[in-house]
Amino acid sequence: MARIPPLKPEEMTPEQKRLADKIAGPRGGVVRGPFAIWLRNPALVDKADDFGNLLREGTSVPRRLSELAILATARHWTAQYEWFAHEKMALDQGIAKGVVEAIRSRQRPTFVKKDEQAVYDLVTELYEKKAVSDPTYAAAVQALGQQTVMELVTIATFYAMIAMFLVTFQVDIPEGAKPPLPA
């Protein structure tokens, strides 16, 4: 059970209702996950939504690679809601089911695409070693370009922030859904 319950519509101020409608629009008409709790601080949720939208739609990072980085982040933190929210998107964007399953089970995936390997290596090395080696950085820049690497790390750090929030406040996956990640 979440440590902070989402606000019910009748508990929201007019500003919170306006923001809930804004956030729900591109998310299938619902406000879930961290946004449901961040609504308690309208300025925070508004900026987080804008920043998330920028990272999703306003970078040179292909959505497929962004979703791969998000899954690696969710797995690192065992962020159930984040995995739940992004697994289907990753698959829909073309990440192979075998890659997704390997990440879920904390195994190194076998990659066919060099750009996916570069993303996975960069993000997992950053999380596991709290640094990125020169060879890993060089391989990422070669595969993706410097601008895309910079934006990719920004995406990873944003979703790491979300993952830490989700696990701290034990944000629930939707009712009836099975937790997607083993501990």
Residue frames as a rotation matrix with the C-alpha (Angstrom) as fourth column:
MET 1
0.578 0.816 0.000 0.00
0.816 -0.578 0.000 0.00
0.000 0.000 -1.000 0.00
ALA 2
0.030 -0.557 0.830 1.29
0.470 -0.725 -0.503 3.45
0.882 0.405 0.240 -0.91
ARG 3
-0.488 -0.312 -0.815 2.65
0.872 -0.196 -0.448 5.47
-0.020 -0.930 0.368 1.97
ILE 4
-0.706 0.350 -0.616 0.92
-0.203 -0.933 -0.298 8.58
-0.679 -0.085 0.729 0.60
PRO 5
-0.126 0.717 0.685 -2.44
0.738 0.529 -0.419 7.94
-0.663 0.453 -0.596 -1.02
PRO 6
-0.783 -0.038 0.620 -3.35
0.530 -0.562 0.635 9.75
0.325 0.826 0.461 -4.22
LEU 7
-0.817 0.533 -0.220 -5.73
-0.307 -0.726 -0.615 12.65
-0.488 -0.435 0.757 -3.78
LYS 8
-0.284 0.834 0.473 -9.37
0.859 0.440 -0.261 11.98
-0.425 0.332 -0.842 -4.50
PRO 9
-0.412 0.137 0.901 -11.00
0.667 -0.628 0.401 14.46
0.620 0.766 0.167 -6.90
GLU 10
0.633 0.759 0.154 -13.09
0.425 -0.507 0.750 15.94
0.647 -0.409 -0.643 -4.09
GLU 11
0.569 -0.516 -0.640 -9.89
0.677 -0.148 0.721 16.62
-0.466 -0.844 0.265 -2.10
MET 12
-0.319 -0.783 0.534 -8.24
0.947 -0.247 0.204 18.62
-0.027 0.571 0.820 -4.91
THR 13
-0.181 0.149 -0.972 -8.04
0.115 -0.979 -0.171 22.37
-0.977 -0.143 0.160 -5.19
PRO 14
0.852 0.496 -0.166 -9.06
-0.070 -0.207 -0.976 23.92
-0.518 0.843 -0.142 -8.52
GLU 15
0.284 -0.833 -0.475 -5.35
-0.955 -0.291 -0.062 24.18
-0.086 0.471 -0.878 -9.46
GLN 16
-0.569 -0.461 0.681 -4.77
-0.465 0.864 0.195 20.51
-0.678 -0.205 -0.706 -8.63
LYS 17
0.292 0.760 0.581 -7.80
0.241 0.529 -0.814 19.55
-0.925 0.378 -0.029 -10.74
ARG 18
0.815 -0.038 -0.578 -6.50
-0.513 -0.513 -0.688 21.62
-0.271 0.857 -0.438 -13.67
LEU 19
-0.177 -0.975 -0.135 -3.10
-0.975 0.155 0.159 19.95
-0.134 0.160 -0.978 -13.43
ALA 20
-0.358 0.119 0.926 -4.63
-0.151 0.971 -0.183 16.50
-0.921 -0.205 -0.330 -13.05
ASP 21
0.730 0.668 0.142 -6.54
0.083 0.119 -0.989 17.05
-0.678 0.734 0.031 -16.29
LYS 22
0.571 -0.608 -0.551 -3.38
-0.820 -0.454 -0.349 18.31
-0.038 0.651 -0.758 -18.04
ILE 23
-0.455 -0.814 0.360 -1.34
-0.814 0.544 0.202 15.32
-0.360 -0.201 -0.911 -16.86
ALA 24
-0.095 0.506 0.857 -4.05
-0.059 0.857 -0.513 12.75
-0.994 -0.099 -0.052 -17.57
GLY 25
0.573 0.429 -0.699 -4.47
-0.641 -0.298 -0.708 13.80
-0.511 0.853 0.104 -21.20
PRO 26
0.151 -0.568 -0.809 -1.43
-0.882 0.292 -0.369 12.06
0.446 0.770 -0.457 -22.70
ARG 27
-0.842 -0.486 0.236 -1.58
-0.536 0.699 -0.473 9.25
0.065 -0.525 -0.849 -20.12
GLY 28
-0.733 0.571 -0.369 -4.84
0.307 0.762 0.570 7.60
0.607 0.305 -0.734 -21.10
GLY 29
0.086 0.856 0.509 -7.02
-0.167 -0.491 0.855 9.88
0.982 -0.159 0.101 -18.98
VAL 30
0.848 0.175 -0.501 -5.54
0.422 0.349 0.837 8.85
0.321 -0.921 0.222 -15.62
VAL 31
0.262 -0.780 0.568 -3.03
-0.705 -0.557 -0.439 10.28
0.659 -0.285 -0.696 -13.18
ARG 32
0.960 -0.004 -0.281 -1.02
0.156 0.840 0.519 7.51
0.234 -0.542 0.807 -11.56
GLY 33
0.263 -0.948 -0.179 2.41
0.811 0.318 -0.492 6.77
0.523 -0.016 0.852 -10.21
PRO 34
-0.570 -0.592 -0.570 4.48
0.814 -0.501 -0.294 9.66
-0.112 -0.632 0.767 -8.91
PHE 35
-0.797 0.267 0.541 2.23
0.056 -0.860 0.507 12.27
0.601 0.434 0.671 -10.53
ALA 36
0.234 0.943 -0.236 -0.73
0.348 0.146 0.926 11.19
0.908 -0.299 -0.294 -8.38
ILE 37
0.357 -0.185 -0.915 1.30
0.931 -0.008 0.365 11.99
-0.075 -0.983 0.169 -5.27
TRP 38
-0.717 -0.697 0.017 3.14
0.691 -0.708 0.142 15.02
-0.087 0.114 0.990 -6.66
LEU 39
-0.116 0.757 0.644 -0.27
0.504 -0.514 0.694 16.64
0.856 0.405 -0.322 -7.20
ARG 40
0.533 0.265 -0.803 -0.03
0.846 -0.177 0.503 17.56
-0.009 -0.948 -0.319 -3.52
ASN 41
-0.109 -0.598 -0.794 2.50
0.277 -0.786 0.553 20.17
-0.955 -0.160 0.251 -4.67
PRO 42
0.789 0.578 0.207 1.10
0.327 -0.111 -0.938 21.83
-0.520 0.808 -0.277 -7.81
ALA 43
0.616 -0.617 -0.489 4.32
-0.752 -0.646 -0.132 23.64
-0.235 0.449 -0.862 -8.76
LEU 44
-0.367 -0.791 0.490 6.35
-0.588 0.605 0.537 20.45
-0.721 -0.091 -0.687 -8.44
VAL 45
-0.022 0.408 0.913 3.96
0.427 0.830 -0.360 18.27
-0.904 0.382 -0.193 -10.46
ASP 46
0.901 0.369 -0.228 3.65
-0.008 -0.512 -0.859 20.91
-0.433 0.776 -0.459 -13.17
LYS 47
0.297 -0.879 -0.373 7.42
-0.927 -0.359 0.107 21.21
-0.228 0.314 -0.922 -13.64
ALA 48
-0.448 -0.444 0.776 7.94
-0.320 0.890 0.325 17.43
-0.835 -0.103 -0.541 -13.41
ASP 49
0.408 0.684 0.605 5.27
0.422 0.446 -0.789 16.90
-0.809 0.578 -0.107 -16.06
ASP 50
0.891 -0.109 -0.440 6.80
-0.396 -0.659 -0.640 19.53
-0.221 0.745 -0.630 -18.35
PHE 51
-0.072 -0.997 -0.003 10.30
-0.921 0.066 0.384 18.10
-0.383 0.030 -0.923 -17.90
GLY 52
-0.301 0.028 0.953 9.10
0.017 1.000 -0.024 14.55
-0.953 0.009 -0.301 -18.48
ASN 53
0.747 0.623 0.231 7.27
0.285 0.013 -0.958 15.63
-0.600 0.782 -0.168 -21.64
LEU 54
0.602 -0.622 -0.501 10.41
-0.779 -0.596 -0.196 17.39
-0.177 0.508 -0.843 -22.87
LEU 55
-0.399 -0.820 0.410 12.50
-0.701 0.562 0.440 14.28
-0.591 -0.112 -0.799 -22.29
ARG 56
-0.055 0.470 0.881 9.92
0.297 0.850 -0.435 12.09
-0.953 0.238 -0.187 -24.01
GLU 57
0.647 0.525 0.553 9.33
0.671 -0.046 -0.740 14.31
-0.363 0.850 -0.382 -27.04
GLY 58
0.985 -0.163 -0.049 12.04
-0.170 -0.925 -0.339 16.96
0.010 0.342 -0.940 -27.23
THR 59
0.204 -0.964 0.173 15.36
-0.515 0.045 0.856 15.13
-0.833 -0.263 -0.487 -27.42
SER 60
0.003 -0.323 -0.946 17.40
-0.980 0.186 -0.067 13.35
0.197 0.928 -0.317 -30.06
VAL 61
-0.803 -0.286 0.522 17.07
-0.452 0.864 -0.221 10.07
-0.388 -0.414 -0.823 -28.15
PRO 62
-0.518 0.653 -0.553 14.87
-0.402 0.384 0.831 7.64
0.755 0.653 0.064 -30.10
ARG 63
0.253 0.734 0.630 11.90
-0.931 0.007 0.366 6.50
0.264 -0.679 0.685 -28.01
ARG 64
0.751 -0.028 -0.660 13.10
-0.006 0.999 -0.049 2.88
0.660 0.040 0.750 -28.28
LEU 65
-0.221 -0.943 -0.249 16.39
0.412 0.141 -0.900 3.77
0.884 -0.301 0.357 -26.58
SER 66
-0.455 0.168 0.874 14.71
-0.689 -0.688 -0.227 5.96
0.564 -0.706 0.429 -24.00
GLU 67
0.623 0.772 0.126 12.43
-0.702 0.481 0.525 3.09
0.345 -0.416 0.841 -23.01
LEU 68
0.458 -0.562 -0.689 15.42
0.355 0.826 -0.437 0.74
0.815 -0.044 0.578 -22.76
ALA 69
-0.615 -0.708 0.348 17.16
0.013 -0.450 -0.893 3.17
0.789 -0.544 0.286 -20.40
ILE 70
-0.103 0.673 0.732 13.96
-0.910 -0.361 0.204 3.47
0.402 -0.645 0.650 -18.34
LEU 71
0.814 0.384 -0.435 13.68
-0.230 0.902 0.367 -0.33
0.533 -0.199 0.823 -18.00
ALA 72
-0.030 -0.898 -0.439 17.33
0.482 0.372 -0.793 -0.57
0.876 -0.236 0.421 -16.91
THR 73
-0.647 -0.143 0.749 16.59
-0.434 -0.738 -0.516 2.16
0.627 -0.659 0.416 -14.35
ALA 74
0.356 0.878 0.320 13.42
-0.840 0.151 0.521 0.48
0.410 -0.454 0.791 -13.09
ARG 75
0.686 -0.144 -0.713 15.25
0.183 0.983 -0.023 -2.83
0.704 -0.115 0.701 -12.72
HIS 76
-0.413 -0.909 0.061 18.19
0.203 -0.158 -0.966 -1.24
0.888 -0.387 0.250 -10.90
TRP 77
-0.736 0.173 0.654 15.84
-0.617 -0.568 -0.545 0.26
0.277 -0.805 0.525 -8.31
THR 78
-0.810 0.560 -0.174 13.25
0.570 0.821 -0.011 -2.57
0.137 -0.108 -0.985 -8.45
ALA 79
-0.752 0.571 -0.330 10.70
-0.422 -0.801 -0.424 0.14
-0.507 -0.180 0.843 -9.14
GLN 80
-0.582 0.562 0.588 7.59
0.560 0.801 -0.212 -1.95
-0.590 0.206 -0.780 -9.77
TYR 81
0.453 0.831 -0.323 5.39
0.312 -0.488 -0.815 0.88
-0.835 0.268 -0.480 -10.98
GLU 82
0.080 -0.501 -0.862 8.05
-0.722 -0.626 0.297 2.25
-0.688 0.598 -0.411 -13.33
TRP 83
-0.904 -0.373 0.210 8.55
-0.163 0.753 0.638 -1.19
-0.396 0.542 -0.741 -14.90
PHE 84
-0.255 0.905 0.341 4.79
0.670 0.420 -0.612 -1.72
-0.697 0.073 -0.713 -15.10
ALA 85
0.512 0.516 -0.687 4.36
0.002 -0.801 -0.599 1.64
-0.859 0.305 -0.411 -16.85
HIS 86
0.205 -0.555 -0.806 7.21
-0.850 -0.509 0.134 1.18
-0.485 0.657 -0.577 -19.37
GLU 87
-0.463 -0.421 0.780 7.56
-0.063 0.893 0.445 -2.52
-0.884 0.157 -0.440 -20.23
LYS 88
0.326 0.667 0.670 4.81
0.682 0.324 -0.655 -2.48
-0.654 0.671 -0.349 -22.87
MET 89
0.867 -0.045 -0.496 6.12
-0.283 -0.865 -0.416 0.79
-0.410 0.501 -0.763 -24.29
ALA 90
-0.138 -0.990 -0.030 9.60
-0.692 0.074 0.718 -0.70
-0.708 0.120 -0.695 -24.65
LEU 91
-0.411 0.061 0.910 8.22
0.396 0.911 0.118 -3.73
-0.821 0.409 -0.398 -26.44
ASP 92
0.644 0.741 0.191 6.01
0.539 -0.262 -0.801 -1.56
-0.544 0.618 -0.568 -28.64
GLN 93
0.696 -0.452 -0.557 9.04
-0.563 -0.825 -0.035 0.57
-0.444 0.338 -0.830 -29.55
GLY 94
0.729 -0.336 -0.597 10.93
-0.416 0.475 -0.775 -2.50
0.544 0.813 0.207 -30.75
ILE 95
-0.280 -0.777 0.564 12.99
-0.960 0.215 -0.179 -3.65
0.018 -0.592 -0.806 -27.77
ALA 96
-0.290 0.112 -0.950 13.19
-0.364 0.906 0.218 -7.43
0.885 0.409 -0.222 -28.15
LYS 97
0.734 0.663 0.151 11.26
-0.439 0.292 0.850 -9.53
0.519 -0.690 0.505 -25.64
GLY 98
0.563 -0.599 -0.569 14.46
0.656 0.743 -0.134 -11.45
0.503 -0.298 0.811 -24.85
VAL 99
-0.497 -0.713 0.495 16.22
0.275 -0.670 -0.689 -8.20
0.823 -0.207 0.529 -23.94
VAL 100
0.032 0.615 0.788 13.33
-0.698 -0.550 0.458 -7.19
0.715 -0.565 0.412 -21.69
GLU 101
0.892 0.346 -0.291 13.27
-0.086 0.761 0.643 -10.59
0.444 -0.548 0.709 -19.99
ALA 102
0.106 -0.932 -0.346 17.04
0.724 0.311 -0.616 -10.58
0.682 -0.186 0.708 -19.45
ILE 103
-0.560 -0.276 0.781 16.87
-0.192 -0.874 -0.447 -7.16
0.806 -0.401 0.436 -17.80
ARG 104
0.455 0.814 0.362 13.91
-0.634 0.010 0.773 -8.29
0.625 -0.581 0.521 -15.66
SER 105
0.943 -0.060 -0.326 15.95
0.219 0.851 0.478 -11.27
0.248 -0.522 0.816 -14.40
ARG 106
0.727 -0.686 -0.040 19.12
-0.496 -0.564 0.660 -9.17
-0.475 -0.460 -0.750 -13.88
GLN 107
0.276 -0.632 0.724 20.96
0.659 0.673 0.336 -10.92
-0.700 0.384 0.602 -16.70
ARG 108
-0.439 -0.456 -0.774 23.04
-0.305 -0.735 0.606 -9.18
-0.845 0.502 0.184 -19.33
PRO 109
0.667 0.741 0.076 20.97
-0.143 0.227 -0.964 -9.13
-0.731 0.632 0.257 -22.53
THR 110
-0.425 -0.658 0.622 22.34
0.639 0.269 0.721 -10.25
-0.642 0.703 0.306 -25.87
PHE 111
0.233 0.483 -0.844 21.94
-0.175 -0.833 -0.525 -7.30
-0.957 0.270 -0.109 -28.20
VAL 112
0.259 -0.071 0.963 21.56
0.915 0.336 -0.221 -7.35
-0.308 0.939 0.152 -31.96
LYS 113
0.696 0.105 0.711 21.59
0.428 -0.855 -0.293 -3.54
0.577 0.508 -0.640 -32.19
LYS 114
-0.300 -0.941 -0.156 24.77
0.777 -0.146 -0.613 -1.67
0.554 -0.305 0.775 -31.25
ASP 115
-0.428 0.162 0.889 22.87
-0.294 -0.955 0.033 1.42
0.854 -0.247 0.457 -30.10
GLU 116
0.701 0.712 0.042 20.89
-0.314 0.254 0.915 -0.64
0.641 -0.654 0.402 -27.60
GLN 117
0.455 -0.622 -0.637 24.05
0.788 0.615 -0.037 -2.24
0.415 -0.485 0.770 -26.26
ALA 118
-0.548 -0.688 0.475 25.63
0.417 -0.717 -0.559 1.22
0.725 -0.108 0.680 -25.88
VAL 119
0.027 0.657 0.754 22.60
-0.555 -0.617 0.558 2.50
0.831 -0.434 0.348 -23.95
TYR 120
0.868 0.335 -0.366 22.46
0.050 0.674 0.737 -0.53
0.494 -0.658 0.569 -21.68
ASP 121
0.140 -0.908 -0.395 26.21
0.858 0.311 -0.410 -0.49
0.495 -0.282 0.822 -21.00
LEU 122
-0.551 -0.354 0.755 26.26
0.084 -0.924 -0.372 3.23
0.830 -0.141 0.539 -20.23
VAL 123
0.214 0.746 0.630 23.24
-0.637 -0.382 0.669 3.24
0.740 -0.545 0.394 -17.94
THR 124
0.888 0.158 -0.431 24.04
0.166 0.765 0.622 0.05
0.428 -0.624 0.653 -16.05
GLU 125
-0.077 -0.973 -0.219 27.68
0.795 0.072 -0.602 1.00
0.601 -0.220 0.768 -15.56
LEU 126
-0.434 -0.015 0.901 26.62
-0.249 -0.959 -0.136 4.39
0.866 -0.283 0.413 -14.24
TYR 127
0.560 0.738 0.376 24.24
-0.599 0.048 0.799 2.78
0.572 -0.673 0.469 -11.74
GLU 128
0.873 -0.172 -0.455 26.47
0.340 0.885 0.318 -0.10
0.348 -0.433 0.832 -10.69
LYS 129
0.010 -0.982 -0.187 29.85
0.957 0.064 -0.283 1.65
0.290 -0.176 0.941 -10.56
LYS 130
0.673 0.345 -0.654 28.63
0.548 -0.826 0.129 5.21
-0.496 -0.445 -0.746 -9.97
ALA 131
-0.100 -0.702 -0.705 30.92
-0.432 -0.608 0.667 6.22
-0.896 0.371 -0.242 -12.81
VAL 132
0.945 0.296 0.136 31.32
0.006 0.404 -0.915 5.66
-0.326 0.866 0.380 -16.54
SER 133
0.109 -0.965 0.239 34.63
0.449 0.263 0.854 4.38
-0.887 0.014 0.462 -17.88
ASP 134
-0.280 -0.321 -0.905 36.31
-0.596 -0.681 0.426 5.99
-0.753 0.658 -0.001 -20.87
PRO 135
-0.994 -0.104 0.044 35.73
-0.030 0.619 0.785 2.92
-0.108 0.779 -0.618 -23.09
THR 136
-0.349 0.935 0.064 32.00
0.867 0.348 -0.357 2.78
-0.356 -0.069 -0.932 -22.24
TYR 137
0.206 0.381 -0.901 31.61
0.089 -0.924 -0.371 6.51
-0.975 -0.004 -0.224 -22.81
ALA 138
-0.591 -0.517 -0.620 33.52
-0.560 -0.291 0.776 6.36
-0.581 0.805 -0.117 -26.11
ALA 139
-0.909 0.301 0.289 31.39
0.407 0.789 0.460 3.44
-0.089 0.536 -0.839 -27.33
ALA 140
0.017 0.964 -0.264 28.22
0.779 -0.179 -0.601 5.33
-0.627 -0.195 -0.754 -26.46
VAL 141
0.080 -0.042 -0.996 29.37
-0.308 -0.951 0.016 8.49
-0.948 0.305 -0.089 -28.24
GLN 142
-0.873 -0.442 -0.205 30.40
-0.338 0.247 0.908 6.46
-0.351 0.862 -0.365 -31.27
ALA 143
-0.741 0.626 0.243 27.04
0.669 0.719 0.188 4.66
-0.057 0.302 -0.952 -31.42
LEU 144
0.180 0.952 -0.246 24.79
0.961 -0.224 -0.163 7.58
-0.210 -0.207 -0.955 -30.48
GLY 145
-0.005 -0.246 0.969 26.64
0.435 -0.873 -0.220 10.88
0.900 0.421 0.111 -30.76
GLN 146
-0.851 -0.474 -0.224 27.61
0.403 -0.318 -0.858 13.23
0.335 -0.821 0.462 -27.95
GLN 147
-0.648 0.669 0.365 24.31
-0.679 -0.724 0.121 15.17
0.345 -0.169 0.923 -27.90
THR 148
0.292 0.799 -0.526 22.25
-0.416 0.602 0.682 11.99
0.861 0.020 0.508 -27.65
VAL 149
-0.226 -0.442 -0.868 24.49
0.620 0.622 -0.478 10.63
0.752 -0.646 0.133 -24.88
MET 150
-0.975 -0.125 0.184 24.02
-0.037 -0.723 -0.689 13.84
0.220 -0.679 0.701 -22.89
GLU 151
-0.276 0.952 0.133 20.25
-0.876 -0.306 0.372 13.68
0.395 -0.014 0.919 -23.34
LEU 152
0.195 0.285 -0.938 20.18
-0.027 0.958 0.285 9.94
0.980 -0.030 0.195 -22.59
VAL 153
-0.662 -0.485 -0.572 21.95
0.562 0.184 -0.807 10.47
0.496 -0.855 0.151 -19.25
THR 154
-0.840 0.442 0.316 19.42
-0.530 -0.794 -0.298 13.21
0.119 -0.418 0.901 -18.47
ILE 155
0.129 0.904 -0.407 16.57
-0.669 0.382 0.637 10.78
0.732 0.190 0.654 -19.20
ALA 156
-0.042 -0.212 -0.976 18.19
0.402 0.891 -0.211 8.11
0.915 -0.402 0.048 -17.02
THR 157
-0.923 -0.351 -0.157 18.68
0.280 -0.334 -0.900 10.52
0.264 -0.874 0.407 -14.12
PHE 158
-0.508 0.821 0.259 15.08
-0.808 -0.559 0.188 11.79
0.299 -0.114 0.947 -14.36
TYR 159
0.385 0.693 -0.610 13.74
-0.438 0.719 0.540 8.24
0.812 0.059 0.580 -14.25
ALA 160
-0.426 -0.555 -0.714 16.17
0.502 0.512 -0.697 7.34
0.753 -0.656 0.060 -11.43
MET 161
-0.922 0.172 0.346 14.63
-0.360 -0.708 -0.608 10.21
0.140 -0.685 0.715 -9.46
ILE 162
0.025 0.993 -0.114 11.19
-0.889 0.074 0.453 8.82
0.458 0.090 0.884 -10.23
ALA 163
0.144 -0.022 -0.989 12.28
0.080 0.997 -0.010 5.29
0.986 -0.077 0.146 -9.28
MET 164
-0.823 -0.500 -0.271 13.63
0.316 -0.006 -0.949 6.48
0.473 -0.866 0.163 -5.93
PHE 165
-0.649 0.681 0.341 10.38
-0.756 -0.629 -0.183 8.31
0.090 -0.376 0.922 -5.29
LEU 166
0.198 0.782 -0.591 8.31
-0.670 0.548 0.501 5.25
0.716 0.296 0.633 -6.22
VAL 167
-0.046 -0.257 -0.965 10.21
0.375 0.891 -0.255 2.86
0.926 -0.373 0.056 -3.97
THR 168
-0.947 -0.304 0.108 10.39
0.034 -0.427 -0.904 5.30
0.321 -0.852 0.415 -1.05
PHE 169
-0.571 0.796 0.201 6.65
-0.788 -0.462 -0.408 5.94
-0.232 -0.391 0.891 -1.07
GLN 170
-0.810 0.177 0.559 5.75
0.138 0.984 -0.111 2.39
-0.570 -0.013 -0.822 -2.14
VAL 171
-0.318 0.686 -0.654 3.63
-0.852 -0.509 -0.120 3.62
-0.415 0.519 0.747 -5.03
ASP 172
-0.077 0.424 0.902 1.23
-0.045 0.903 -0.428 0.86
-0.996 -0.074 -0.050 -6.01
ILE 173
-0.998 -0.004 -0.060 0.83
-0.060 0.163 0.985 -0.68
0.006 0.987 -0.163 -9.42
PRO 174
-0.349 0.937 -0.020 -2.81
-0.843 -0.305 0.442 -0.67
0.408 0.171 0.897 -10.57
GLU 175
-0.147 0.409 0.901 -5.11
-0.749 0.548 -0.371 -2.98
-0.646 -0.730 0.226 -8.65
GLY 176
0.804 0.492 0.333 -5.18
-0.247 0.786 -0.566 -6.49
-0.540 0.373 0.754 -9.99
ALA 177
0.650 -0.650 -0.392 -1.80
-0.484 0.043 -0.874 -6.24
0.585 0.758 -0.287 -11.71
LYS 178
0.860 -0.430 -0.276 0.90
0.511 0.739 0.440 -8.68
0.015 -0.519 0.854 -10.67
PRO 179
0.597 -0.722 -0.351 4.20
-0.377 -0.638 0.671 -7.13
-0.708 -0.268 -0.653 -9.48
PRO 180
0.949 -0.105 -0.298 6.35
-0.262 0.268 -0.927 -7.38
0.178 0.958 0.226 -12.62
LEU 181
0.143 -0.988 -0.057 9.79
-0.565 -0.034 -0.824 -7.58
0.813 0.150 -0.563 -11.00
PRO 182
0.604 -0.085 -0.793 11.27
0.592 0.714 0.375 -10.15
0.534 -0.695 0.481 -8.66
ALA 183
0.971 -0.205 -0.127 13.13
-0.031 -0.626 0.779 -8.68
-0.239 -0.753 -0.614 -5.70
